[in-house]
Amino acid sequence: MNTYYLLGRSGLRVSRLALGTMNFGVAGFHAAYGKTEDEAEAIFRHYVEVGGNFIDTADFYTAGQSEQILGRLIRKAGNRDEVVLTSKFTNTVDHTARPNPNGSGNGRAHIIRAVEASLRRLDTDYLDLYLLHTWDRITPVEEVVRTFDDLVRAGKIRHAGLSDVPAWYASRAQTYAEAHGLSPMITVQLPYSLAERALEAEYVSMAQNLGIGLTAWSPLAGGLLTGKYARTTDGVAGQGRIANPDAPGKPLTERDWAAVDALREATDALGAPMAQVALAWALAQPGITSLVTGASSVRQLDSNLAATGLTLPADIIASLNAATAPEPTAPYAMFTPEYQSWVISPGLTIADQPPAFSSPMINGAPD
């Protein structure tokens, strides 16, 4: 864990695996799989002891307990300056009988209120990285970007980013910031795994061209890619949310099971656990700076961290890529090398090598 990458076009150095803390706490929406503070402390301490520095939370996680627990753990460890502390805003955390119309979303009023509340819960003066959690469909992007810039200038946050927004929205935010000399977006956080590859259509090229680092959440597809689930004639067998027919989420598809089958074959060839192979595959993909992974125990965390040292052979990567390759739809089918070599540049090979803004840093020296 002594390899760090620059996040987007910034000087912020982050671990390749970020510690997701959505399960720190036993309240609210995430209580079903939450961890007590003692359990969370063991996971947190081990992560930082082995060199991890990228901590991800949100005001919404476990009804604010995740931030509160992290604040106490960081204060106890005395390592505030060593961690890259990330939080997010958008979702409501006010469940009173009289909801506030400006108590959620991405408007300026809520952003300022939310960051102050997060700083209190985390018991810190600043956030290293602050993310818009989800596009609310209505707030002008200019309002968000200018509010981020004000928070950077005020010292409340040091960097800004986005999570779960359309590619056009992230592009507009970044270009608006560049045109007006405002604080840039240094990351976009999105779901990405061998079973969920929708971001490949637009986000990778966007990130590489605009100097944005991509961080991926749910790189194990909610546990599907760990090998603990199996398909049966009666449905899904295994212990966990995916096997519960009443749990929220989309039904599993043939593409999902193709990912599981391909990983099992790779596991047999490499002798590495499925989860490690799945994480190593995601880390090897273009544009991906870091993966946000949670853990239910120190043992599981250690297994996940081992993926940073696992280099997959080219033939394994190719077979995994092929197993779940997204079917290009219009107009994206027109942008494939195959289509363009047929219509635009027949008989020619045109090389395209976009700049890589997530430069690796190994022990503080460029790789």
N, C-alpha and C positions, 0 to 999 in steps of 0.2 A: 504493500500500500504506500510505497514511497514514490510512486509515479503520479504526477499531478498535471492536469491540462489547463490551459488558459480557457476561460469561459467566454466564448464569442470574441469580439474585438475589444477585449479588456485585459487588464493585468491581473485579474482575479484567478488564483490558482486553486483548482478543486480536484478532489479525488474522483477516480473513475467510477466508483460506486458511492452514491450518496445514501445516507441513512434516512429512510423514510420513517416517520414517527406517528403515522396515523393511528397506530395501535397503542400509543402511550396514553393510558388512562382507561377508565371503566365507566364512562358516562356518554350519553348522547347517541348519535347515529352509529358510531363505530364500537359501541360497548360490547357487542356480541363476541368480538375477538380481541378485546382490549387487554392490556397488561397493567398490573399494579405498578406503583412507583418503584418498589424493590426489584421487580422483574425488569422494568425498563432501565433501571440503573445498571444492571449487569450487562445489558446489551449496549448501552451508551458507552460505558467505561471501556468495554472491550474494543469497540469500534475506534475510539480515539487512541487507545493504547497501541493499536497496530498501525496507526498513521492516518486514519480516516479523518477528514476535516469538514465534509459537506453535509450539513444537517438540514433536513427538510420537514417543515411543519405547516400548519395553517390555523387560523383562528377558529375554523369550523370543526377541526378534529377533536373528537371526544369532548365536545361542548366546551372547548377552551382548556381542558385538562392537559392536553399534549403540550401546549405552550407553557402552562404553569409548571409541569413536571420538568420540562427542559430547562426552564429558568433556574429551578432549584438544583438540578444536576450540574449545570454549567457553573453556577456559583460555588457549589461544593467542590467541583474539580479545579476551579480556579483557572480555567483555560479559555475565557471568553475571547481573548485576542487570537487564539489559535484556530477557532472554528469559524466556518463560513455559515452563518445562521440565516436561514431562509424561512420566510413565512408568506402567507397569501391572504387576500381579501376577495370577497364578492358575496359569498353566501351569508344569509342571515344567521346571527347568533342570538337574536332577540325573539324569544318565543312567548312573549307576554300576550295577554288577551287583546291588547290594543297595539297592533304592529305599527311601526314607524315606516312610512313610505320611502324615506331616505335612509333607512337602517340596513339596506342591503344594496347590491348592484355595484356599478363602477363609477358612479358620480363622485364629484370632488368632495361633497359633504361626507359621504360614507367612507371614502378612502382615508381622509384625515382622521375621522373618528376611529376607524378600524386600526390604523397604524398606532395611534396613541394607546388603544386598548391592548394591542399585541405587545407593545413595549412594556406596559405595566405587567402583563402576565408573564412575560419572559424576563422581567427584572433586568432590563438592559437599556442603554441610552440610544442604541442604533441597531438596525438590521443590515447585515452585509448585502442581502438580496431580498427584494420585495416584489412579489408577483401578483398580477391580476389573475384570479383563480379561474374564472370562466367568463367568456363573452356574454354580456347581458342583453345583446341585440339592440340596445337603444342609446347608450351613452356615446356621444361623439368621441372618436379616438383622440382628437386634439385635446379634449378636456383631461383625459387620462394621462397623456404624455406630459402636458404642462404641470399637472399635479405631481407626477413622479419627479419632474425636474425641481419643483419647489421643495419637495421632501429631501432630495439630495442636497440642495443648497442649504437647507435648514439643518443638515446633519442627522436627520431622522433615519435615512437609509443611505447606503453607499452605491448601490446599483439597482436597476429596475429590470423587470422582465415580464413575460406573459405566460399563461398556461391555458390550454384548451380554447384557442381562438382560431378563426379561419385564417388561412394563409394570406388572404388579401388584407385582413385586419392587421396582422403582424407586419406586413410589408408597408402598409400605410403608416403605422406607428413609427417604424424605423426611418422611413424617408422623411416624415414630418419632423422627427427629432433632428435628423441630419441637416435639413434645410433651414432650421431655425436655431441651430447651435444648442440644442437641449440634450439632456442626458439620454444616451441610447438604450435600446433594449439589448441586453447581452445574452438572453436565453429565451427560448420558447420550450415549455414543458408539455409533452404530449404522450398519449398512450402509444407504446410501440413494443412489439415482440414478434417472434416468429409466426405467431397466430394472428397478429394485428399489424398490418403493414400499410395501412392507408396513407400514412404520412409521406411515403416514398413518391407519391405522384407530384407533389408540389413543395413540401416543406424542406426537403433536403437541399434542392437547388436554391430556394429562397434563402435559407440559412447561410449557405456557402457564399452567395453573392452579396448578402447584406451584413455579413460579419456577426451572425447570431449563432450561438452554440445551442444545439439541441440536447435537451435532457429528457430521458424517457421514463415514464412511470408505467407500472405494471409490466415490466419486461418478462415476467413469468406467467403472464395472462391469468392473473388471479389464482395461481397455483396449478393451473392445468399443465404447464410445462415442467412440473417437478416429477411427474411419473406416478403421483399418488391417486390418479383417477384412471378408470378403465371403462370402455364402452361395453355394455351388455345388452341383451335383448329387452331387458326391463328398463333401460335408461343408463344412467351413469353410476358406477360403483365407486365408492371411496368415502373418506371422512373429510367433510369440508363443505363450504358454501356451494360449490359447483354441483355437488351431488344432491343438494336440496332442491326439489322441484318448485318450492314456494319462494326461494330466494330471488331477489331482483337480478336482472341481467338477461342478456339475449341467449337464446338456445344455442347449444354447440352445433357447429356446422361440419361438413366434410373436410373443409380446409383446416379447421381446428384439429380434427383427428389426424389429418395428414401431417400436421406439425408434430404431434405426439409420436406418430409412427416413425417419422424421419429422425427425430431425436433419439428414439430407442435404438435405431440402427447405428447412429453416430456414437451413442454410449457404448454399444457392444464393440465398436471398432477402436474407441479411444480408452475405454476403461475408466471414464470419468462419469460422475453423476449427471443425470439429465439436466438438472437445474444449472449446473456449471456450464454445460455445453450451450444451453439456451442463452445464458448471460454472455458467454464468450462470443457467441454469434452476434448478438446485438452490439457488443462493444466493437466488433470488427466492421460494422456497417458505416458507410460514408456519412459524415456530418454529426455523428453521435459523440457527444463529449462525455456524458455521464449517465448512469442508470440509477434511478431512485428505487431502492429495494428495502422493504421492511424485513423484520425477523421476529420470530416468536421465541427464540432462544439464542444463547451464545453459540451453541453448536450449529444452528442453522445459519447464523451470521457468518461464522467461520467458513462454512461450506460455500456460501455465496461469494465471500471475499476471495476464495481460491480461484474464482473465474478470471480475476484480473491477471493471473499468471498462466492462464491456459491459452496457448496459441493453436488455433484450429488449422489443420492442413487445408490447402486450397481446394482439394477434392471434396472434403467434408463441407466446407462453406458452400461450394457449388451445388452439392446435393441438397443441402438445407434450403438454399435459395430457390432451387427448382421446385421443391416440395410444396411451397406455399406462395409461389410467385403470383402477385396480383394480376388479374386479367385486365389489361388496359382497355378502358372504355373511351368513348369519344369525349373530348378531342384528344385525349392522351395517347390513344393508339397511333395518332399521326406524328407523335414526337419520338417514337421508338427508332433506334438505329436501323432496324429492319425496314420499316416503312420509308424512312428518309433515304436509305441507300437505293430503294426501288424508284422513288419519284424525284427526289431533290438532287442526290449525288450518285447516280448510277455508275458503277464501276470504280468508285473512289472510296478510300478509307479516310474519314475525317476524325482526327483526334480531338477530344474535348477533355481538358483537365482543369476543372475550376479550382480556384485558390482554396486552400484549407486554412481556416482561421483558428481552429482549435489546436494550436501547436502543443505537442507534448512537452512536459517539463520533467526531467528525471533528476531527482536529488538537487533541484534548483538549476540544472543546466539544460539548455535546449538539446533535444534528441537529434 
